Amino acid sequence: MATILTRYGDGTMLTMSEKELMQDLEAGTQDAAERGNIPALSKEELAHLFDIFSLPYNFVSVEPGNEVVLTYDAGTLKIRRVGVNVDRIQALQIYEKIMGADTMELCHVDYSFKPIKPIVTMEQPILEQALLSTHVPLFYGAMPNLGTYTQPDGPFPNPSELMPMGDIEGSRASYDATVEEAVKDIVYAARAMHASGADGINLDTVGAAGEADFKASLMAADILKKEFPEICIELGMAGEFILGMHGEMEWEGTRLAGMYPHEQVKMAEKAGVTIFGPVVNTNTSESSPWNLSRAITFMKACCDVATIPIHVNMGMGVGAVTVNDHPPVDVVSRASKAMVEICRLDGL
Amino acid sequence: MRAAGDLVARMQMARGMRIAEAKAYVAEKLSVSVSELTDPVIMTEVRQDLQIGQIMPLPGCAKGIEAKFRLSEVLELDINCVNRFKDRTAI
């Protein structure tokens, strides 16, 4: 029996027998199916995953012609994060010409719409100049980040302090107030960047502060799409599950808490979102086969019901990629190949 | 950008096309096959011929906004910054 060399979700190496590999693949898909109330992967799909993990190569890929396009979140921020000291327009050019990126995103290091609002007139000329010297479609992106609207960072009472005191109503009222303000900030900044020529607006890490975060993003997308029918809005999620911090928050008559990707995408479509970026979180103590089988199950259900392009989030800690700053290529390439071949998605 | 990923991405972004539809649309407009869209050798020649921007910008070839003007025509696509450029320069 062959030995499979793979990793845990935290990136550490792991060897498995073929039997253990199949057991983890089955357990991963079962976990997703039970949580999301969605179909588990078929025997053929599990066998395909088994084959991908059995390949002896470090890097694997799809067959020619099956490639998908890539969008990036926080691209100009990440190049500074790794200590490459270049200006943002230079960063865009590096991604485009040296890395061969299909698209890019201009962003500010303080990557939330709230701090962008007062400096948006400083951001617009950067985008306008970047658009003159680049070729690929350029997004302008930031996070809704509703956590920045509550004390001590923002004006509203902090629900995390009110809840332990039993003030449920006060906590919910605070979440409702943050939604209202966040929508104003997102729409304000997006309008400005659209006017400056952006090819798209990226709302990134949506849902990080629970369903209020998701609701604000949906409302902002809805307003922008009605105002600018031609605008491209990409909505990338923070996690696989909409956290019920409020519990009863709704949008368009639908309760948002507890939604998984195949339900989130229907809300995104209703709001006029152009590209949806679902997330499945990586479990660090489970194996890569377990994580990938689980992630594929969620993503396949999402792609099956979607009518808009799906760009699955594949990076550190999501999409079965290990939780490392520099994820190992054996896991990244296997996860990417499996996502494209089984989910029939549109991009990563 | 090494092949045609940016062009396919534009169709997803501008028209909400899924990947197969976007690839077919771009291939038809460039008069290439879908499988050739990801070949960097073929696509460099196509991009150079159509003046729609390439990784290695040769002297005299369309670059940046110039290439996006061409791209807007080739893909029959409204590009936000191209329209903005036209407004600002009274073209």
HADDOCK unambig.tbl for C-alpha pairs under 7 A between the chains (distance, minus, plus):
assign (segid A and resid 64 and name CA) (segid B and resid 35 and name CA) 6.95 0.50 0.50
assign (segid A and resid 65 and name CA) (segid B and resid 34 and name CA) 6.92 0.50 0.50
assign (segid A and resid 65 and name CA) (segid B and resid 35 and name CA) 4.69 0.50 0.50
assign (segid A and resid 65 and name CA) (segid B and resid 38 and name CA) 6.56 0.50 0.50
assign (segid A and resid 69 and name CA) (segid B and resid 5 and name CA) 5.47 0.50 0.50
assign (segid A and resid 69 and name CA) (segid B and resid 9 and name CA) 6.18 0.50 0.50
assign (segid A and resid 96 and name CA) (segid B and resid 1 and name CA) 6.47 0.50 0.50
assign (segid A and resid 97 and name CA) (segid B and resid 55 and name CA) 5.38 0.50 0.50
assign (segid A and resid 100 and name CA) (segid B and resid 1 and name CA) 4.95 0.50 0.50
assign (segid A and resid 100 and name CA) (segid B and resid 2 and name CA) 5.27 0.50 0.50
assign (segid A and resid 101 and name CA) (segid B and resid 1 and name CA) 5.83 0.50 0.50
assign (segid A and resid 102 and name CA) (segid B and resid 1 and name CA) 5.36 0.50 0.50
assign (segid A and resid 102 and name CA) (segid B and resid 5 and name CA) 4.93 0.50 0.50
assign (segid A and resid 102 and name CA) (segid B and resid 6 and name CA) 4.16 0.50 0.50
assign (segid A and resid 102 and name CA) (segid B and resid 9 and name CA) 6.78 0.50 0.50
assign (segid A and resid 103 and name CA) (segid B and resid 6 and name CA) 5.98 0.50 0.50
assign (segid A and resid 131 and name CA) (segid B and resid 65 and name CA) 6.82 0.50 0.50
assign (segid A and resid 131 and name CA) (segid B and resid 81 and name CA) 6.78 0.50 0.50
assign (segid A and resid 132 and name CA) (segid B and resid 64 and name CA) 5.46 0.50 0.50
assign (segid A and resid 132 and name CA) (segid B and resid 65 and name CA) 4.83 0.50 0.50
assign (segid A and resid 133 and name CA) (segid B and resid 64 and name CA) 4.21 0.50 0.50
assign (segid A and resid 133 and name CA) (segid B and resid 65 and name CA) 6.29 0.50 0.50
assign (segid A and resid 134 and name CA) (segid B and resid 64 and name CA) 4.61 0.50 0.50
assign (segid A and resid 135 and name CA) (segid B and resid 53 and name CA) 6.54 0.50 0.50
assign (segid A and resid 135 and name CA) (segid B and resid 64 and name CA) 5.20 0.50 0.50
assign (segid A and resid 135 and name CA) (segid B and resid 68 and name CA) 6.54 0.50 0.50
assign (segid A and resid 136 and name CA) (segid B and resid 1 and name CA) 6.91 0.50 0.50
assign (segid A and resid 136 and name CA) (segid B and resid 6 and name CA) 5.40 0.50 0.50
assign (segid A and resid 137 and name CA) (segid B and resid 6 and name CA) 6.70 0.50 0.50
assign (segid A and resid 137 and name CA) (segid B and resid 10 and name CA) 6.43 0.50 0.50
assign (segid A and resid 197 and name CA) (segid B and resid 80 and name CA) 4.98 0.50 0.50
assign (segid A and resid 197 and name CA) (segid B and resid 81 and name CA) 4.20 0.50 0.50
assign (segid A and resid 197 and name CA) (segid B and resid 84 and name CA) 6.42 0.50 0.50
assign (segid A and resid 198 and name CA) (segid B and resid 80 and name CA) 6.64 0.50 0.50
assign (segid A and resid 198 and name CA) (segid B and resid 81 and name CA) 6.79 0.50 0.50
assign (segid A and resid 199 and name CA) (segid B and resid 80 and name CA) 6.18 0.50 0.50
assign (segid A and resid 230 and name CA) (segid B and resid 14 and name CA) 6.95 0.50 0.50
assign (segid A and resid 232 and name CA) (segid B and resid 13 and name CA) 5.47 0.50 0.50
assign (segid A and resid 232 and name CA) (segid B and resid 14 and name CA) 6.27 0.50 0.50
assign (segid A and resid 274 and name CA) (segid B and resid 13 and name CA) 6.49 0.50 0.50
assign (segid A and resid 274 and name CA) (segid B and resid 16 and name CA) 5.62 0.50 0.50
assign (segid A and resid 308 and name CA) (segid B and resid 16 and name CA) 6.01 0.50 0.50
assign (segid A and resid 308 and name CA) (segid B and resid 18 and name CA) 6.55 0.50 0.50
assign (segid A and resid 309 and name CA) (segid B and resid 12 and name CA) 6.73 0.50 0.50
assign (segid A and resid 309 and name CA) (segid B and resid 16 and name CA) 6.44 0.50 0.50
assign (segid A and resid 309 and name CA) (segid B and resid 17 and name CA) 6.56 0.50 0.50
assign (segid A and resid 309 and name CA) (segid B and resid 18 and name CA) 5.00 0.50 0.50
assign (segid A and resid 346 and name CA) (segid B and resid 18 and name CA) 5.98 0.50 0.50
assign (segid A and resid 346 and name CA) (segid B and resid 19 and name CA) 4.77 0.50 0.50
